[in-house]
Amino acid sequence: MRRFNCTDAESYHKAVDDGFKVTVAAPHLVPAECWNYLCYKVNFAPPYNPNPNPHVNEWHNHNPPPGRSMIFIRV
């Protein structure tokens, strides 16, 4: 969430750095879309990519992720 609220390069870099720490500590808790947003550029700062290989494709290469089951509900 902090990454979306940034208004300058310093807070943006801090939010991205902290976000990547979460992807390492608990990758199963980070949705793929949020993971991707850590790599997207913003208009107010130069491109920042502290982790050139965030491994999102290694974690999110299954649908659903390993160990999860899909439940289908008919409406």
N, C-alpha and C positions, 0 to 999 in steps of 0.2 A: 504494500500500500504506500509505503514511503516513496517508492520510485515514481509513483503517479503524482505525488504532491510536491516534487522537487521543482525549484524555480531557478537554481543556479548550479554550476558545474560541481562545486564542492559537495553540496547535499546529494546531487545525483550520483557522484562517484561513491559516496558513503553508502547510499541506499543499495546500489548495485553490489558493492563489496559484501555488505551484510546479507543481501539476498542470496548470493552465491554460497555463503556460509551455511544458510538454511538448506540449500540443495544438496550440500555435502552431508550435513548432519542428519537430515530427514527427507531424502528424495521422494519417498512415498507420500509425503504430505503436501508436496508442491504440484499443483496442476500444470499440465504441459503448457497451457497458454501463459500462465504466470512465469514459468521458466523461460519461455521465449521472450517475454517482455524485458527480461534482464539483458538481452542481447540487442534489442531494438534501439536505434538512435533517437535522439531528441533534438528539437530545434534550437535549444538554448545552450548547448554544449557540443564540443567536437566529439566525434565517435570515441567511445570508451569501451574497450573489450578486455578486461583484465584476465578473463579466462577464455582463451581462444577455442577450447574444446570442452564445453560444459557437460557433455555426456547425456544430454537430454534424449538423444535417439537411442541410447543404450537402456535407459530406464523406461521409456515410453514406446517400446517397439512391439508391445503386445496389446491386444484389445480384447478383454480387459487386462490389466497388469497381472503378472503371475501371482497365484494365490488368491485371486479375487474371482468371484463368480458373478455372472450377469443374471439379473432377475427381470423377467419380462412380465409386465402386468397388462392384461387386456382391459381396455376401457370400453 
